[in-house]
Amino acid sequence: MSRDIKILMHTHWDREWYFTKDETKVLLRNHMQDVMDYLEDNPETIYILDGQSVMIDDYLELEPTEEPRLKRLIQSGNLRVGPWYTQTDLLLVHGESIFRNLYYGIKRAREFGEPMLVGYAPDTFGHASQMPQIYQQFGIESTFFWRGFSELKAEKSDFLWEGVDGTRIFGINLATGYQGAKYLESDPKLLSERMAKLMHVLDTYSASNSRLIMNGHDQMPLQRDIKQVMTEIEKLYPEDNVSLTDFEGYLQGLNKDELEIVRGELTDSKHARIHRTIGSTRMDIKLLNNEIETKLYHTLEPLAVIGERVGIPYPHGVVERIAKLLFGAHAHDSIGGCNSDSVNQDIKQRLINAKEMVDTQIELHLRLLTMANKATNNTIVIVNPSPEKRAGEMVSLELITRTKNFDLYDESGQQVDYVLDHQQSEDAGLIDRQVAARLKDITVYRTNIYVKVDEMRGLSARYFTYEEVETKRAEVKQTKNAMIKNDFGQLFIEDNQLHYRHKKTNRVYHNVLSIENSGDAGDSYDYSPPVTDWVLNTQAEADLSFTIEKTALSEVIKLTLAFSVPSNQTERENKQTTARVEFTGTCRLFENDPKVYVELNHTNTTADSRYRLVFRTGIITDEVKVDGYLSDQLKPVYLSEPLAIWEQDNWVEKPVSIETMQSYLSLKRDHQFNLYTKGLKEYEVVDGNAYVTLFRTFSHLGKRNLINRPGRPSGIEIKTPDNQLKDTSFTFNCAFDFEQIETQNKQANRYLTPLIGYQRKEFNRFNLNPRPKVKLDDTDVTLNLGQCVVSAVKCTEDNQLLIRLYNPMDQPDTLTLPEGSKRANAMEEPLQDVKEVTVKPQEIMQFIIHQ
């Protein structure tokens, strides 16, 4: 039977790695000029531009007059672009970032021609189990990838990939890699040897007569002698057909009915490295990225929806700019942190720029909302960024006042109680330059408080007021009794350890939270235990000092955990501990809330180390429930099958049982533990203990012969001293409880989408005029979404309200929507009218809601 040898010409374009994005922009200009010249001279040729539309923008930034020429080649089908904006990581970033990356990638490609609707992700370190549905929502029915496949998934590399919701698309593992046929030799003898190796692999794994030859590599120039090479291949295989192709051309040779079905994540590391522990590399970058994503999707966009409704124009351009700055940091190398120090510095600075934009736009919207309340200058606005009703929740609020003391009042004039968290005095001239310019000497007080809000409708704002007073508030009660409590449980200190008593079951969780320090002999791709390790834990070695404060609304333990650890790997090997490290922070309980809210602050002083939170739950189970992209899923605690065979089967990397979540994990047997995190995504469960990595430090971009990763280095062996994170300060946030619930995903979403509070301040960095057309709005847009969870609340480009939601539960849920609502696709285009809709388990839906 003759084979169809299909040659796909492409380049893989890492925008940055051990080289910077500005270096590759200059190289891209030369590359595109060469490619376009060749395609114009050879109009039968197809060239794949790595599936990312950002290459259009990067090229036209330097050659704007070439846009018509580029457009002609895309419209003719010679040059294939999209669907991604950038080649993103598919496990570590926010689920909304995946949607927006595809949205902006397809949108930009459409401006030049038909986008390539193929889920091309050649070098990504694993693929989330919700990707088939996400792809299909954009009209994408296939994915082509390299990393994550093994014969434990299927015998053949062409299969049907079934996502967590049951959606099936074509899954094509590039068995010889995206780079397998790079620089094909024109010499007949050398080409024969090369092709024999390629064809052997493809004959083994291909599920049809087609053989996909990937002719490209990282920043590889187009192979100009490809026609000569094809002539030689035809001589080698005279009974086979040889042609140039695109991905769609390869798919035409597959028969769905003959393909195996593969389910779940694609994270096996037999043929290509997955780097399961890259989730804790450069945690300063990862936490900063998570902060921006959370503010953009959970705060700014819903806040801007409220603003648009009352007359504040929706900031489409600002949102797009922030998103594209994020996408530039979301490539697998970029967000992975596996780069040279100079590149990581550049990524961090771009994220800092994005944070400045998102913070400023949030504050601008909130200031304009407070200025719309013309009754008083002493205005506080409370905003619910969720389309669902919220009740009895706490809002964090910062006030700047001339007096240390103040009272709060709601709309009806009733005084509102609050919890003082922190207060400091400062010079108003450092806030507002007009104060300094007028040589005024004004001391103000910056105060952080928690306020309980009784009820808020969906996507609504309420207006409180404050009054500066001289009368001192009742002092916060401090006690030597080493315990805080609420109606759900007690957190107490005994024998230098934290313990928790769950009130309903009376079960005590001894040493419930501690911090572990161990060695790290790995590199920027993988944690690796040292040959000689020494693991230390605060449960035995730490000094725990604390104070306790109690009010009617909140009780808090303010603590310091200090313990001695090795400064570097040499000290660890010699069992020396010359570094004294501290974690300071709070464990807080609110009334009517089962969660223990934890905040820890730390400045790193040690090298070659890994730090993890350890939650001692006592729950021995084989599986853990976590959230993935817009979904719930169960993951095994231990990868027994791969770990049983990886050495004798010559896997390129040990499949360690360290996994990725988005924002929560839950363990359950006869009792239950739920953990919610902000940006901490790497976890391991061992013997009833849940370990969550805080950060790790190491010395090189790549190393060879790691314990869990034999052989060559990943990347290159260059020193990266910045990866030791010396003097880097961190703030870690999480919350946990022991409640018997199934709605962890919804709880996690609320944890990441708190109520927003903002004071109209007397002193500001910038002056604003109030917008006269802004009018306070009393429209009720509260939605009853049942068990479904909101992923996005935003305006479409024509300023209609779009809600993206999903059902993380095992049972379908039926929703009733307002009159005039429409189903929408992932490109936010309206489809059919809808009044009542059933959302299947793990299903994602978009709606345009009539306001």
Secondary structure, 3 states (H helix, E strand, C coil): CCCEEEEEEECECCCCCCCCHHHHHHHHHHHHHHHHHHHHHCCCCCEECCCECHHHHHHHHHCHHHHHHHHHHHHCCCEECCCECCCECCCCCCHHHHHHHHHHHHHHHHCCCCCCCCEEECCCCCECCCHHHHHHHCCCCEEEECCECCCCCCCCCEEEEECCCCCEEEEEECCCCCCCCCCCCCCHHHHHHHHHHHHHHHHHHCCCCEEEEEECCECCCCCCCHHHHHHHHHHHCCCCEEEECCHHHHHCCCCHHHCEEEECCECECCCCCCCCCHHHCCHHHHHHHHHHHHHHHHHHHHHHHHHHHHCCCCCHHHHHHHHHHHHHCCEHHHHHCCCCHHHHHHHHHHHHHHHHHHHHHHHHHHHHHHHCCCCCCCEEEEEECCCCCEEEEEEEEEEEECCCEEEEECCCCCEECEEEEEEEEEEHHHCCHHHHHCCCCCEEEEEEEEEEEEEECCCEEEEEEEEEECCCCCCCEEECCCEEECCCEEEEEECCEEEEEECCCCEEEEEEEEEEEEECCCCCCCCCCCCCCCCEEHHHHCEEEEEEEECCCEEEEEEEEEEEECCCHHHHHCCCCCEEEEEEEEEEEECCCCCEEEEEEEECCCCCEEEEEEEECCCCCCEEEEEECCEEEEEECCCHHHHHHCCCCCCCCCCCCCEECCCEEEEECCCEEEEEECCCCEEEEECCEEEEEEEECCCECCCCCECCECCCCCCCCCECHHHHCCCCEEEEEEEEECCCCCCHHHHHHHHHCCCEEEECCCCCCCCCCCCCCCCCCCCCCCCCCCCCEEEEEEECCCCCEEEEEECCCCCCEEEECCCCCEEECCCCCEEEECCEEEECCCCEEEEEECC
